[in-house]
Amino acid sequence: MTRDVGARPWDTEWAAERAAEALRYLGTHYPECLAALRVLDEHEEAAHEAAMDADEVRCREALRDYMSDGRDEALRIRKGAA
């Protein structure tokens, strides 16, 4: 699905694909964080809002924060298990 945003259409499928890639990345490399997804709720909501606003820059930033905080949470879990 696309929406017209300014001079170019916004591809909501692109945003959904990027979000799925972020989740797959975390699940593959830091599966521990998937049990603690509430830590990531803020970033997931920010990415969703940015996608709905057709703001690619904000969407990418929110997904980067999502992956970064997911990684950090997994490393905290790993450190606590050691």
N, C-alpha and C positions, 0 to 999 in steps of 0.2 A: 504494500500500500504506500502511496506517496501523497504528500500534501504540498501545495505550493507555498513556498516561503520566500518572500522577496523575489529575487530574479531566478531562483532555481528550485526545483522540487525537492522536498525532504523525503528521504527514503526511510520509512519506519522499519522496514525489514533490515536495513543496514544496522540500525541501532539495536534491534533484537539480536542480530547475529553477533555483534560486538559483545553484548551482555552475556550471551551463551558462551562465547569464547573465553571471557573472563572467568566464568564459573567453571568451565572445563579445565582451564589452567590451574585454578586453585585446587580443584578436585584431584588433578593428576599429581601436582607437585607438593601440595600442602593439604592432604585429605583431612587432617585433624581439624582444620578451621571450619569444615562443613558442619561439624557438630555444634559450632558456636556462631551460627549465621546471624544471630541477633546483634552481634558486634558489628556486622556489616549492613544492618538495616538502613542506617542513615545514608550510606553511600548508594545503596540500591535505590532508595527513594530519590536521591539527588539525580542519579542517572536516568531514572524513569521520567522525572519532571523535565530534565533537560531534553530528553528525546521527544516528549510531548510538546515542548516549546520549539522543537526543531533547532536546537542549539548544539551543533556538533562539537564545538570547543568544550562547552560545559559537560557534555555527555562523555567525551573522552577523559576529561579531568576526573569526573566522578568514578568512571570505571578504573582509572589508574589508582585512585585512592582506595577503591574497593579491593583491588588486587593487592595493593601494598599493605593495607590493614589486615587482610586475610592472611597474607604471608607472615606478618608480625604476630598475629594471634596464634598461628600454627607453631611458630618458633617458640613462643611463650609456653605453649602446651608441651612441646618437645622438651624444653628446658626443665619444666616442672616434673616431667616423667623420668628424667635422668637421675 
